[in-house]
Amino acid sequence: MSKQGISPQIQNRIDEYCARYPSEATRSAFRSELRQAHEYLPLKKWNQTVALERLRKLQVTHSARSICLKFQRLHTYFNWEIDKGLRKTNPVDLKTLPRVRDMSAPQALTAAEASRLIDSVPKSTWYGLRDYFALCLMLLHGYRISTVTGMNWEDFEDRGDGLYLRTLAKNGVIQSKKLRPDLTQVYGKFKTRTERARC
């Protein structure tokens, strides 16, 4: 780790870079990050080996989220240096960053939580039926939000033995999935109300 102070030239460069941001909080965060990086090793000496070494050391004391934020700031700064003609390559490769996952947040709803969420939606209005039907498709059948919001009436097919939903899977393959009987009833009520509203 470098014990050198920051020279006026480097300090001016950091100040020039930070001045690009309108928020004082953002300027202060970048200024602090760049000073720490320079104290670790003068910024002009940074290369990919130094960046990886710094990454490994930070992994001992910092969370993945904190490391990602630090390296994203450095990556942006070094890109600025490239644009200014101060260096040729960016030593911070964002592909080397650890995968970020906020472990404080739940990764999935439990069955009880999903059930409570579905039951909390009022089904007395058109909007309530729509939201209830959409939630059931996502939580009970595992459809993605983008799939549910992109559906049309034509995607549903009553085959006599139940209601089926056609969706586009990976590689352009069309798949058809039978819906639960209780959802078939909700679908019928939702479609009826929609058609009435259009009249």
VOGU-3710 file (C-alpha; in Angstrom, 3 decimals, decimal comma):
1> mskqgispqi> 0,000/0,000/0,000  1,297/3,431/-0,911  2,211/5,808/1,906  2,503/8,780/-0,425  0,181/11,734/-0,085  -1,875/12,990/-2,967  0,039/15,469/-5,093  -1,649/18,739/-6,115  -1,694/17,471/-9,716  -3,609/14,307/-8,806
11> qnrideycar> -5,888/16,221/-6,435  -6,729/18,669/-9,226  -7,462/15,765/-11,560  -9,779/14,175/-8,998  -11,511/17,519/-8,392  -11,944/18,038/-12,133  -13,518/14,613/-12,494  -15,821/15,009/-9,473  -16,997/18,425/-10,682  -18,916/16,594/-13,434
21> ypseatrsaf> -21,544/15,535/-10,884  -24,188/18,042/-9,748  -24,779/16,424/-6,351  -22,346/17,235/-3,559  -23,032/13,812/-2,022  -21,996/12,112/-5,278  -18,903/14,307/-5,628  -17,909/13,514/-2,046  -18,398/9,753/-2,560  -16,264/9,722/-5,716
31> rselrqahey> -13,605/11,950/-4,126  -13,315/9,618/-1,139  -13,187/6,506/-3,340  -10,486/7,902/-5,589  -8,375/9,051/-2,652  -8,571/5,575/-1,106  -7,582/4,001/-4,423  -4,664/6,418/-4,803  -3,492/5,698/-1,255  -3,539/1,996/-2,052
41> lplkkwnqtv> -1,389/2,647/-5,119  -0,988/5,864/-7,153  -3,755/5,960/-9,739  -1,308/6,213/-12,653  0,193/2,839/-11,626  -3,098/0,950/-11,579  -3,398/-2,004/-13,937  -5,507/-5,161/-14,034  -3,152/-7,016/-11,682  -3,397/-4,237/-9,106
51> alerlrklqv> -7,184/-4,110/-9,471  -7,527/-7,880/-8,912  -5,227/-7,704/-5,890  -7,307/-4,865/-4,477  -10,476/-6,856/-5,146  -9,159/-9,888/-3,249  -8,199/-7,765/-0,252  -11,554/-6,009/-0,151  -13,386/-9,345/-0,216  -12,018/-10,055/3,256
61> thsarsiclk> -13,520/-6,954/4,844  -16,311/-5,698/2,550  -19,637/-6,985/1,291  -20,128/-7,824/-2,381  -22,445/-4,823/-2,783  -19,851/-2,457/-1,315  -17,100/-3,851/-3,539  -19,235/-3,506/-6,648  -19,986/0,117/-5,842  -16,308/0,875/-5,263
71> fqrlhtyfnw> -15,195/-0,748/-8,503  -18,004/0,788/-10,553  -16,841/4,233/-9,414  -13,239/3,424/-10,291  -14,291/1,996/-13,648  -16,127/5,225/-14,469  -13,155/7,329/-13,402  -10,650/5,373/-15,489  -12,976/5,637/-18,503  -12,859/9,397/-18,001
81> eidkglrktn> -9,051/9,254/-17,963  -9,154/7,331/-21,266  -11,420/9,993/-22,778  -8,975/12,666/-21,605  -6,062/10,806/-23,197  -4,427/10,101/-19,824  -4,384/6,301/-20,243  -5,082/3,732/-22,947  -6,946/0,968/-21,127  -9,238/0,653/-18,132
91> pvdlktlprv> -7,595/-1,445/-15,380  -10,911/-2,166/-13,685  -12,788/-4,963/-15,443  -16,328/-5,079/-14,066  -16,616/-8,741/-15,140  -14,294/-9,678/-12,266  -16,674/-8,313/-9,642  -18,371/-10,704/-7,224  -22,004/-11,424/-7,898  -24,155/-9,094/-5,839
101> rdmsapqalt> -27,071/-10,443/-3,877  -28,785/-8,594/-1,076  -29,013/-11,368/1,491  -31,033/-9,152/3,845  -34,008/-9,328/1,486  -36,034/-12,532/1,130  -35,183/-14,435/-2,046  -38,715/-15,814/-2,438  -42,102/-15,765/-0,769  -43,061/-18,697/1,371
111> aaeasrlids> -46,239/-20,583/0,474  -48,053/-18,909/3,380  -46,862/-15,437/2,319  -47,926/-16,049/-1,285  -51,328/-17,248/-0,105  -51,805/-14,167/2,092  -50,802/-11,875/-0,766  -53,275/-13,482/-3,160  -56,078/-13,447/-0,582  -55,480/-9,753/0,155
121> vpkstwyglr> -56,570/-8,734/-3,353  -60,269/-7,730/-3,495  -62,113/-9,528/-6,299  -65,227/-7,364/-6,309  -63,961/-4,989/-9,026  -62,554/-5,422/-12,525  -59,140/-4,208/-11,351  -59,228/-6,591/-8,423  -60,037/-9,554/-10,670  -57,273/-8,551/-13,055
131> dyfalclmll> -54,682/-8,273/-10,273  -55,866/-11,475/-8,603  -55,677/-13,418/-11,867  -52,220/-12,015/-12,679  -50,866/-12,820/-9,208  -52,216/-16,370/-9,384  -50,548/-16,913/-12,765  -47,222/-15,702/-11,403  -47,260/-17,208/-7,913  -49,142/-20,457/-8,552
141> hgyristvtg> -48,045/-21,250/-12,099  -44,634/-19,555/-12,143  -45,133/-17,237/-15,112  -42,847/-14,225/-15,408  -44,191/-10,682/-15,121  -43,285/-9,972/-18,742  -45,251/-13,040/-19,853  -48,349/-12,115/-17,851  -48,386/-8,465/-18,939  -47,926/-9,460/-22,576
151> mnwedfedrg> -50,799/-11,966/-22,753  -53,856/-11,645/-25,018  -57,240/-13,357/-24,887  -56,138/-15,432/-27,881  -53,417/-17,026/-25,728  -56,089/-18,855/-23,711  -57,800/-21,950/-25,093  -60,660/-23,975/-23,619  -60,108/-27,588/-24,703  -63,042/-29,083/-22,869
161> dglylrtlak> -60,941/-30,649/-20,128  -59,780/-27,268/-18,864  -58,315/-23,897/-19,773  -54,861/-23,826/-21,340  -52,463/-20,911/-21,688  -50,092/-20,751/-24,653  -46,816/-18,901/-24,094  -43,560/-18,465/-25,936  -40,727/-20,364/-24,277  -36,993/-20,304/-24,968
171> ngviqskklr> -35,765/-20,743/-28,535  -39,148/-19,622/-29,865  -40,935/-22,804/-28,781  -44,644/-22,403/-28,008  -45,727/-24,270/-24,906  -49,225/-24,866/-23,575  -49,992/-25,270/-19,893  -53,257/-26,279/-18,229  -54,436/-23,850/-15,567  -55,891/-24,786/-12,204
181> pdltqvygkf> -59,708/-25,224/-12,146  -60,198/-22,308/-9,725  -58,252/-20,049/-12,094  -60,489/-21,123/-14,958  -63,459/-19,701/-13,019  -61,602/-16,450/-12,293  -60,652/-16,171/-15,960  -64,313/-16,553/-16,949  -65,447/-13,802/-14,563  -62,622/-11,486/-15,601
191> ktrterarc> -63,325/-11,919/-19,314  -67,070/-11,445/-18,828  -66,549/-8,192/-16,925  -64,079/-6,985/-19,542  -66,522/-7,646/-22,374  -69,344/-5,906/-20,491  -67,155/-2,864/-19,892  -66,469/-2,604/-23,627  -70,174/-2,593/-24,527
//
